[in-house]
Amino acid sequence: MKKEEFMSDARAEKVLASVSKRAGIMRTQVQSVVQGYTPALFVFGPAGLGKTYNITSELDALCGKSWRHHTAYSTPKALMLAIAEYPEAVHVFEDCEKLYKTDVASSILRAACGGPKQLERWVTYETAHEKLNVRFSGGIIIVSNENLARNKGPLAAVASRFRPIKWDLTQEERIALILRMSKDGWRRGERTLTGAECKRVAQFLVAEMVTGTVTFPVDLRTFVEHALPAYAQCKADGKGLNWQEVIRAKLTGEVILNEGRGAKNGRLELLALSLHQNKGLTTRTRQEAWKRETGLGQAIYYAHLRKATGGKLK
């Protein structure tokens, strides 16, 4: 199956140029926060399409290691202490939706974002036993799957004031990016795939998208974190696993019927590895997801995970 069946080189270049231009606009907004033109930036859109990559790579280029990345908080006080420790830094909050719905936490973020005419931003946290008062001069960048300006939570008003930017990709843009990414090859630890192998997987994945075999939008993360590892494991397994069927099962969530023992073990190893590499899950939620998907216990989960990682759990 040739790439031209999905998209010509000329069309791919045009599509990629459009994506690059839009990414450049978003990166300019990040620069605005870093350089102090605006105190906050809200970006939202579906997961797995590169919005975090565009933001964090720009921050790396502008700030080095001085910016702070936050992915979860359990209490408003933990949030306040992070801001107090780095009051001049740019703070990026990702996947913290529960935090935004908490009145105290949202009040802290609102104060950190400040108002359009406010010269100084003072962030306060007060309880019956303590009071923290910090002059904040850094920036706040909130990355979310949801448009916080349209929610009814306590952070909606400040999100509306800074006009959240939406980042999404059409199917054509996703196809062009997946095909381009395949040229770079793939590496995870000692496991590698050549550009030609990645292209083979990319073409299969694109075919699944175009023919409607998968009924949900395929994102870039699907290609990098699911399809390519599945192909690499089938290649290394040496038991004749059909990599197309394994990838299709991962995409559709459908159990392969009448599968042999080797195929079943391969499928379970891929699931265990996928859960293990999902940084958004805790140990408990990984085990719960494993139990829910397979009906098997914790010991079997770790047995398959050890095999999938070659005995090296990280």
Secondary structure as the mmCIF struct_conf table of DSSP 4:
data_model
#
loop_
_struct_conf.conf_type_id
_struct_conf.id
_struct_conf.beg_label_comp_id
_struct_conf.beg_label_asym_id
_struct_conf.beg_label_seq_id
_struct_conf.end_label_comp_id
_struct_conf.end_label_asym_id
_struct_conf.end_label_seq_id
HELX_RH_3T_P HELX_RH_3T_P1 LYS A 3 GLU A 5
TURN_TY1_P TURN_TY1_P1 PHE A 6 PHE A 6
HELX_RH_AL_P HELX_RH_AL_P1 ASP A 9 VAL A 34
TURN_TY1_P TURN_TY1_P2 GLN A 35 GLY A 36
BEND BEND1 TYR A 37 TYR A 37
BEND BEND2 PRO A 39 PRO A 39
STRN STRN1 ALA A 40 PHE A 44
TURN_TY1_P TURN_TY1_P3 ALA A 47 GLY A 48
BEND BEND3 LEU A 49 GLY A 50
HELX_RH_AL_P HELX_RH_AL_P2 LYS A 51 CYS A 63
TURN_TY1_P TURN_TY1_P4 GLY A 64 LYS A 65
BEND BEND4 TRP A 67 TRP A 67
STRN STRN2 ARG A 68 HIS A 70
BEND BEND5 SER A 74 SER A 74
HELX_RH_AL_P HELX_RH_AL_P3 PRO A 76 GLU A 85
TURN_TY1_P TURN_TY1_P5 PRO A 87 GLU A 88
BEND BEND6 ALA A 89 ALA A 89
STRN STRN3 VAL A 90 GLU A 94
BEND BEND7 ASP A 95 ASP A 95
HELX_RH_AL_P HELX_RH_AL_P4 GLU A 97 TYR A 100
TURN_TY1_P TURN_TY1_P6 LYS A 101 LYS A 101
BEND BEND8 THR A 102 THR A 102
HELX_RH_AL_P HELX_RH_AL_P5 ASP A 103 CYS A 113
TURN_TY1_P TURN_TY1_P7 PRO A 116 LYS A 117
BEND BEND9 LEU A 119 GLU A 120
STRN STRN4 ARG A 121 GLU A 126
BEND BEND10 ALA A 128 HIS A 129
STRN STRN5 LYS A 131 PHE A 136
BEND BEND11 GLY A 138 GLY A 138
STRN STRN6 GLY A 139 SER A 144
BEND BEND12 ASN A 145 GLU A 146
HELX_RH_3T_P HELX_RH_3T_P2 LEU A 148 ARG A 150
BEND BEND13 ASN A 151 ASN A 151
BEND BEND14 GLY A 153 GLY A 153
TURN_TY1_P TURN_TY1_P8 PRO A 154 LEU A 155
HELX_RH_AL_P HELX_RH_AL_P6 ALA A 156 ARG A 161
TURN_TY1_P TURN_TY1_P9 PHE A 162 PHE A 162
HELX_LH_PP_P HELX_LH_PP_P1 PRO A 164 PRO A 164
STRN STRN7 ILE A 165 LYS A 166
HELX_RH_AL_P HELX_RH_AL_P7 GLN A 171 MET A 181
HELX_RH_3T_P HELX_RH_3T_P3 SER A 182 ASP A 184
STRN STRN8 TRP A 186 ARG A 188
TURN_TY1_P TURN_TY1_P10 GLY A 189 GLU A 190
STRN STRN9 ARG A 191 LEU A 193
HELX_RH_AL_P HELX_RH_AL_P8 GLY A 195 THR A 211
TURN_TY1_P TURN_TY1_P11 GLY A 212 GLY A 212
BEND BEND15 THR A 213 VAL A 214
BEND BEND16 PHE A 216 PHE A 216
HELX_RH_AL_P HELX_RH_AL_P9 LEU A 220 ARG A 221
HELX_RH_PI_P HELX_RH_PI_P1 THR A 222 ALA A 227
HELX_RH_AL_P HELX_RH_AL_P10 LEU A 228 ASP A 237
BEND BEND17 LYS A 239 LYS A 239
HELX_RH_AL_P HELX_RH_AL_P11 TRP A 243 THR A 252
HELX_LH_PP_P HELX_LH_PP_P2 GLU A 254 ILE A 256
TURN_TY1_P TURN_TY1_P12 LEU A 257 ASN A 258
HELX_RH_AL_P HELX_RH_AL_P12 ARG A 261 GLN A 277
TURN_TY1_P TURN_TY1_P13 LYS A 279 GLY A 280
BEND BEND18 LEU A 281 LEU A 281
HELX_RH_AL_P HELX_RH_AL_P13 THR A 283 THR A 294
HELX_RH_AL_P HELX_RH_AL_P14 GLN A 298 ALA A 308
TURN_TY1_P TURN_TY1_P14 THR A 309 GLY A 311
#
